[in-house]
Amino acid sequence: MKPFLDIVDPIHNFIRVYETELKIIDSPIFQRLRRIRQLSGAHLTYPSAQHSRFEHSLGVMHIAGQAANALKEKGLLNPDQIQNIRLAALLHDVGHGPFSHLFEEVLQEKRKISHEEMGKKIILKSEIGDILSKSGFDKKFITKLAFGDTKYKFVNEIISGSLSADMMDYLQRDGYFTGAEHAKIDHQRIIQSLDVYKGRLALDRSALYSFESMVLSRYQMFKAVYFHKTVRSAEVMMLESIRLADNQLNFTSLNLDEYVKMTDEFVVAQILSLSTYTDELKRAKQFAEDYQNRRLLKCVHEQLTNRKFTKTHENKIKQDIAKRSKVSTNEIFVDTTTTSSLPLTPSKEKSKSIILVTEGTTKSIKEIPFSKIPVVSSIAGSMNIIRIYTPARYRKKVEIAAKLILGD
């Protein structure tokens, strides 16, 4: 297939786009990703973090294509598979709702559904599926590649996982637009060193240090950007606003036609236009206004912890702090952010090992547990942080109560 056009990109210089890809990119459902920020509330802390799911999706397609080409040169993929992989990578984030992972927290709470499930629906039941079918592609197969299917293990791993195009793009893109220096990675070295062993993606041992550097960059980006206390303050507010407004505005209805209308600004505008005839709606509107005007909640307590908190634990902490500080539970927010320190596999399990290939007179292949790689094992496990937020006027009271209840 002849190249259709080249798109200029600050991370990859040029992203080449082919005919079917361009038809998908030009569809209204895909264009909507321009209006969903990659890092939801981070722009209120890092002003340049205005980049969207749209350009990230192009970047993932670009890197996945490079990875697939590297494997084709080693006789591990054929040219037809490359186009399928590129399309799957392009569509891997098409199911994201407004405010990216933030909205997913509400979807999980209310509907027990993920953005991947919504992505499957969009590919199979919208004009995107029609474009794929009319262009001679199997939309069901593309869906399996985009969102993980045990039959296509290493192909799924190209798109998401510890050696994925997804991570190689978002780390560099998020680092570039936030200005954070933690995300410098040698993704070209990793791509050229990819291999396949027993259906799983493997890496040439000579590129191990590049892999270690990427995993460390991800860990540092979570601490410095994704879990930054002020970034999370904005997100806690917007999350509360969406939760309070959902019964009235039905954001989580899962009606596909309604879902694909939702973008960051659409949701804020809907909440700001609410008639505030109940306390819930009044609070939803106030949070959206404060978010928009950067009147953020203050973090009065922060603690790294080994504990994983349930909603019951969070509510108990909130009530204890409210009782001791004599501040309403409505004004106290317990945020327990947690993620795996290492990237998850395409099936959402924790990554535990990497397959390393050593070229020589004889090719040697070893699966190495992350526990045997010092840099990686030192950060293995989960990142768990508990933070207490409150409006500025209650700052001192809530801070004293939180310290008494949670300790230093």
C-alpha positions as CSV (number, residue, x, y, z in Angstrom):
1,M,0.0,0.0,0.0
2,K,1.4,3.4,-1.0
3,P,2.0,6.0,1.7
4,F,-0.9,8.5,1.9
5,L,0.7,11.3,3.8
6,D,3.2,12.2,6.5
7,I,2.1,14.0,9.7
8,V,4.6,16.2,11.5
9,D,5.0,15.1,15.2
10,P,7.3,16.6,17.9
11,I,8.1,13.1,19.3
12,H,8.6,11.0,16.1
13,N,9.3,13.8,13.6
14,F,7.1,12.3,10.9
15,I,4.3,9.8,11.2
16,R,3.4,8.1,8.0
17,V,-0.3,7.4,7.5
18,Y,-1.9,5.0,5.0
19,E,-5.2,5.2,3.2
20,T,-7.5,3.1,5.6
21,E,-5.8,4.7,8.6
22,L,-6.5,8.2,7.3
23,K,-10.2,7.3,6.8
24,I,-10.4,6.2,10.4
25,I,-8.5,9.2,11.7
26,D,-10.8,11.5,9.7
27,S,-14.0,9.9,11.2
28,P,-15.8,12.0,13.8
29,I,-15.5,9.3,16.5
30,F,-11.7,9.3,16.2
31,Q,-11.5,13.1,15.9
32,R,-13.2,13.3,19.3
33,L,-9.9,12.0,20.8
34,R,-8.5,15.5,20.1
35,R,-10.8,16.8,22.8
36,I,-9.8,14.3,25.5
37,R,-6.6,15.3,27.2
38,Q,-4.1,12.5,27.7
39,L,-3.3,13.6,31.3
40,S,-6.8,14.9,32.4
41,G,-6.0,17.3,35.2
42,A,-2.2,17.6,34.8
43,H,-2.4,20.8,32.8
44,L,-3.4,22.6,35.9
45,T,0.0,21.8,37.4
46,Y,2.0,21.5,34.1
47,P,0.5,24.1,31.9
48,S,1.8,22.6,28.6
49,A,0.3,19.2,29.2
50,Q,-2.5,20.0,26.8
51,H,-1.8,17.0,24.5
52,S,-4.6,14.6,23.7
53,R,-5.4,11.0,23.2
54,F,-5.5,11.8,19.4
55,E,-1.8,12.4,18.9
56,H,-0.9,9.6,21.4
57,S,-2.9,7.2,19.3
58,L,-1.0,8.2,16.1
59,G,2.3,7.8,18.0
60,V,1.4,4.3,19.2
61,M,0.5,3.3,15.7
62,H,3.8,4.6,14.4
63,I,5.9,2.7,17.0
64,A,3.9,-0.5,16.7
65,G,4.5,-0.3,12.9
66,Q,8.2,0.1,13.5
67,A,8.2,-2.8,15.9
68,A,6.3,-5.0,13.5
69,N,8.7,-4.1,10.7
70,A,11.7,-5.1,12.8
71,L,10.0,-8.5,13.5
72,K,9.2,-8.8,9.8
73,E,12.9,-8.3,8.9
74,K,13.7,-11.3,11.3
75,G,11.1,-13.4,9.4
76,L,8.6,-13.4,12.4
77,L,5.8,-11.4,10.7
78,N,4.5,-11.0,7.2
79,P,3.6,-7.6,5.5
80,D,-0.2,-8.2,5.9
81,Q,0.1,-8.6,9.7
82,I,1.9,-5.2,9.9
83,Q,-1.1,-3.3,8.6
84,N,-3.4,-5.1,11.1
85,I,-1.1,-4.3,14.0
86,R,-0.9,-0.6,13.0
87,L,-4.7,-0.4,12.8
88,A,-5.1,-2.1,16.2
89,A,-2.5,0.2,17.8
90,L,-4.3,3.3,16.2
91,L,-7.5,2.2,17.8
92,H,-6.2,1.0,21.2
93,D,-7.5,4.1,23.0
94,V,-10.7,4.8,20.9
95,G,-12.9,3.8,23.9
96,H,-11.5,6.4,26.3
97,G,-14.1,8.6,27.9
98,P,-13.7,12.3,28.9
99,F,-10.7,13.0,31.3
100,S,-9.2,9.6,30.2
101,H,-8.5,7.3,33.2
102,L,-10.5,9.6,35.5
103,F,-13.8,8.8,33.8
104,E,-12.9,5.2,33.9
105,E,-12.9,5.3,37.7
106,V,-16.6,6.3,37.5
107,L,-17.4,3.7,34.8
108,Q,-15.8,0.9,36.9
109,E,-17.7,2.0,40.0
110,K,-21.1,2.3,38.4
111,R,-21.0,-0.1,35.5
112,K,-18.1,-2.4,36.1
113,I,-16.8,-1.7,32.6
114,S,-13.5,-0.4,31.2
115,H,-12.5,1.8,28.3
116,E,-11.3,-1.3,26.5
117,E,-14.8,-2.7,26.6
118,M,-16.1,0.5,25.2
119,G,-13.4,0.5,22.6
120,K,-14.5,-3.0,21.4
121,K,-18.1,-1.7,21.1
122,I,-17.0,1.3,19.1
123,I,-14.9,-0.7,16.6
124,L,-17.6,-3.4,16.2
125,K,-20.7,-1.2,16.1
126,S,-19.8,2.2,14.7
127,E,-18.6,3.7,11.4
128,I,-15.0,2.7,12.3
129,G,-16.0,-1.0,11.9
130,D,-17.7,-0.1,8.6
131,I,-14.5,1.6,7.4
132,L,-12.4,-1.4,8.3
133,S,-14.8,-3.9,6.7
134,K,-15.1,-1.8,3.4
135,S,-11.3,-1.6,3.2
136,G,-11.0,-5.4,3.4
137,F,-10.0,-5.7,7.1
138,D,-11.6,-8.0,9.7
139,K,-12.9,-5.7,12.4
140,K,-13.3,-8.6,15.0
141,F,-9.7,-9.6,14.4
142,I,-8.5,-5.9,14.8
143,T,-10.4,-5.7,18.1
144,K,-8.7,-8.8,19.4
145,L,-5.3,-7.4,18.5
146,A,-6.1,-4.0,20.1
147,F,-7.5,-5.2,23.4
148,G,-5.7,-8.5,24.1
149,D,-6.6,-12.0,23.2
150,T,-4.6,-15.0,24.4
151,K,-4.2,-16.4,20.9
152,Y,-2.2,-13.4,19.7
153,K,0.1,-13.0,22.7
154,F,3.2,-11.3,21.2
155,V,1.2,-9.2,18.9
156,N,-0.9,-7.9,21.8
157,E,2.4,-7.3,23.7
158,I,3.5,-4.9,20.9
159,I,0.5,-2.7,21.7
160,S,0.3,-3.0,25.5
161,G,2.7,-4.5,28.1
162,S,6.2,-4.0,29.3
163,L,7.8,-3.7,25.8
164,S,4.8,-1.9,24.3
165,A,4.4,0.8,21.7
166,D,1.8,2.4,24.1
167,M,4.4,2.9,26.9
168,M,7.2,4.0,24.5
169,D,4.9,6.7,23.2
170,Y,3.2,8.0,26.3
171,L,6.4,8.2,28.4
172,Q,8.1,10.4,25.8
173,R,5.0,12.4,24.9
174,D,4.1,13.1,28.5
175,G,7.7,13.9,29.4
176,Y,7.9,16.3,26.5
177,F,4.6,18.2,27.2
178,T,5.0,18.3,31.0
179,G,8.7,19.3,30.7
180,A,9.5,16.4,33.1
181,E,13.0,15.1,32.5
182,H,12.4,11.6,33.6
183,A,11.0,10.2,30.3
184,K,14.1,10.0,28.1
185,I,14.2,6.5,26.7
186,D,16.0,4.9,23.8
187,H,12.9,3.3,22.2
188,Q,14.6,2.8,18.8
189,R,17.2,0.5,20.5
190,I,14.4,-1.5,22.1
191,I,12.4,-1.8,18.8
192,Q,15.4,-3.1,16.9
193,S,16.2,-5.6,19.6
194,L,12.7,-7.2,19.7
195,D,12.4,-11.0,19.1
196,V,9.8,-13.7,19.7
197,Y,10.1,-16.9,21.7
198,K,7.2,-19.4,22.2
199,G,4.6,-16.8,21.2
200,R,5.9,-14.1,23.6
201,L,7.8,-10.9,22.8
202,A,11.4,-11.2,23.7
203,L,14.4,-8.7,23.8
204,D,18.0,-9.0,22.8
205,R,20.1,-9.0,26.0
206,S,22.2,-6.2,24.6
207,A,19.2,-3.9,25.0
208,L,18.5,-4.8,28.6
209,Y,19.8,-1.5,29.9
210,S,17.4,0.4,27.6
211,F,14.5,-1.6,29.0
212,E,15.7,-1.0,32.6
213,S,15.9,2.7,31.8
214,M,12.3,2.7,30.4
215,V,10.9,0.9,33.5
216,L,12.6,3.4,35.8
217,S,11.3,6.3,33.7
218,R,7.8,5.0,34.1
219,Y,8.2,4.7,37.8
220,Q,9.6,8.3,38.1
221,M,6.8,9.7,35.9
222,F,4.2,8.2,38.1
223,K,5.7,9.8,41.2
224,A,6.5,13.2,39.6
225,V,3.5,13.6,37.2
226,Y,0.7,11.1,37.2
227,F,0.5,10.8,41.0
228,H,1.6,14.4,41.7
229,K,-0.4,15.7,44.7
230,T,-1.7,18.8,42.9
231,V,-2.5,16.8,39.7
232,R,-4.5,14.4,41.8
233,S,-6.3,17.3,43.6
234,A,-7.7,18.5,40.3
235,E,-8.7,14.9,39.4
236,V,-10.3,14.3,42.8
237,M,-12.5,17.3,42.3
238,M,-13.6,16.5,38.8
239,L,-14.2,12.9,39.8
240,E,-16.5,14.1,42.6
241,S,-18.2,16.5,40.2
242,I,-18.9,13.7,37.7
243,R,-20.2,11.3,40.4
244,L,-22.5,13.9,41.9
245,A,-23.9,14.9,38.5
246,D,-24.2,11.4,36.9
247,N,-27.7,10.6,38.2
248,Q,-29.0,13.8,36.6
249,L,-26.9,13.8,33.4
250,N,-26.5,10.1,32.8
251,F,-22.9,10.2,31.7
252,T,-22.5,6.4,32.4
253,S,-25.6,5.3,30.4
254,L,-23.3,3.4,28.0
255,N,-25.5,4.4,25.1
256,L,-22.9,4.4,22.3
257,D,-24.3,7.5,20.5
258,E,-24.2,9.5,23.7
259,Y,-20.8,8.1,24.8
260,V,-19.0,9.2,21.7
261,K,-20.3,12.8,22.2
262,M,-18.5,13.1,25.5
263,T,-15.2,15.0,25.7
264,D,-13.5,17.0,28.5
265,E,-15.2,20.3,27.7
266,F,-18.6,18.8,26.9
267,V,-18.8,17.2,30.4
268,V,-17.7,20.4,32.2
269,A,-20.2,22.5,30.1
270,Q,-23.0,20.0,30.9
271,I,-22.2,20.2,34.6
272,L,-22.0,24.0,34.6
273,S,-25.4,24.3,32.9
274,L,-27.1,22.2,35.7
275,S,-30.1,23.6,37.6
276,T,-28.9,23.4,41.2
277,Y,-32.2,22.4,42.9
278,T,-30.5,19.8,45.1
279,D,-27.4,20.0,47.3
280,E,-25.7,17.2,45.2
281,L,-26.1,19.2,42.0
282,K,-25.0,22.4,43.7
283,R,-21.8,20.7,44.8
284,A,-21.3,19.1,41.4
285,K,-21.5,22.5,39.8
286,Q,-19.2,24.1,42.4
287,F,-16.5,21.5,41.9
288,A,-16.6,21.9,38.1
289,E,-16.3,25.7,38.5
290,D,-13.4,25.4,40.9
291,Y,-11.7,22.9,38.6
292,Q,-12.1,25.2,35.6
293,N,-10.8,28.2,37.6
294,R,-8.0,26.2,39.4
295,R,-9.4,26.7,42.9
296,L,-8.0,23.4,44.0
297,L,-8.4,21.3,47.2
298,K,-5.4,21.4,49.5
299,C,-3.4,18.2,50.3
300,V,-3.0,18.2,54.0
301,H,-1.6,14.8,54.5
302,E,0.4,12.4,52.3
303,Q,1.7,9.0,53.1
304,L,3.3,6.1,51.2
305,T,1.9,2.9,52.4
306,N,1.9,-0.9,51.7
307,R,-1.8,-1.1,52.4
308,K,-4.5,-1.4,49.7
309,F,-7.6,0.4,50.7
310,T,-11.2,-0.5,50.0
311,K,-14.1,2.0,49.8
312,T,-15.1,0.9,53.3
313,H,-11.6,1.8,54.6
314,E,-11.7,5.2,52.9
315,N,-15.1,6.0,54.3
316,K,-14.0,5.0,57.8
317,I,-10.9,7.3,57.6
318,K,-13.1,10.1,56.3
319,Q,-15.6,9.7,59.1
320,D,-12.8,9.5,61.8
321,I,-11.2,12.7,60.4
322,A,-14.5,14.5,60.2
323,K,-15.4,13.6,63.8
324,R,-12.0,14.7,65.2
325,S,-11.8,17.9,63.1
326,K,-15.5,18.8,63.4
327,V,-15.5,19.4,59.6
328,S,-18.3,17.8,57.4
329,T,-17.4,14.5,55.6
330,N,-18.5,16.3,52.4
331,E,-15.4,18.6,52.8
332,I,-12.9,15.8,53.4
333,F,-11.5,13.7,50.5
334,V,-9.5,10.5,50.9
335,D,-7.5,9.7,47.8
336,T,-5.8,6.3,47.7
337,T,-4.0,6.2,44.4
338,T,-2.4,2.8,43.5
339,T,-0.8,1.2,40.5
340,S,1.6,-1.6,39.7
341,S,5.2,-0.3,39.7
342,L,5.7,-2.4,36.5
343,P,3.5,-2.3,33.4
344,L,0.7,-4.8,33.2
345,T,0.5,-7.5,30.6
346,P,-2.2,-7.2,27.9
347,S,-4.4,-9.4,30.0
348,K,-4.1,-6.9,32.9
349,E,-1.9,-9.2,35.1
350,K,1.4,-8.0,36.7
351,S,4.4,-8.5,34.5
352,K,6.8,-10.9,36.3
353,S,9.6,-11.6,33.8
354,I,11.3,-10.8,30.5
355,I,12.6,-13.2,27.9
356,L,16.2,-12.3,26.9
357,V,17.9,-13.6,23.7
358,T,21.7,-13.7,23.5
359,E,23.1,-14.0,20.0
360,G,26.4,-15.8,19.5
361,T,27.7,-19.0,17.9
362,T,24.5,-20.5,19.4
363,K,21.4,-18.5,20.2
364,S,20.6,-18.7,23.9
365,I,17.2,-17.8,25.3
366,K,16.4,-17.3,29.0
367,E,13.3,-16.1,30.8
368,I,14.6,-13.8,33.6
369,P,12.3,-12.9,36.5
370,F,12.2,-9.2,37.3
371,S,13.4,-10.1,40.8
372,K,16.8,-11.0,39.2
373,I,17.2,-7.6,37.5
374,P,18.4,-5.3,40.3
375,V,17.1,-2.0,38.9
376,V,13.7,-3.5,38.1
377,S,13.3,-5.5,41.3
378,S,14.1,-2.5,43.4
379,I,10.9,-0.9,42.3
380,A,8.7,-4.0,41.8
381,G,5.4,-4.2,43.7
382,S,2.8,-1.5,43.9
383,M,2.9,2.3,44.4
384,N,0.3,3.0,47.0
385,I,-0.2,6.6,48.3
386,I,-2.9,7.9,50.6
387,R,-3.7,11.6,50.6
388,I,-6.2,13.7,52.5
389,Y,-7.6,16.8,50.7
390,T,-9.9,19.5,51.9
391,P,-10.8,23.1,50.9
392,A,-8.3,25.8,52.0
393,R,-10.5,27.1,54.8
394,Y,-10.4,23.8,56.7
395,R,-6.8,23.1,56.0
396,K,-5.4,23.4,59.6
397,K,-8.2,21.5,61.3
398,V,-8.2,18.6,58.9
399,E,-4.4,18.4,58.8
400,I,-4.2,18.0,62.6
401,A,-6.9,15.4,62.6
402,A,-5.4,13.4,59.7
403,K,-2.0,13.3,61.4
404,L,-3.5,12.0,64.7
405,I,-5.5,9.3,62.9
406,L,-3.0,8.2,60.2
407,G,0.3,9.1,61.9
408,D,3.3,10.7,60.2
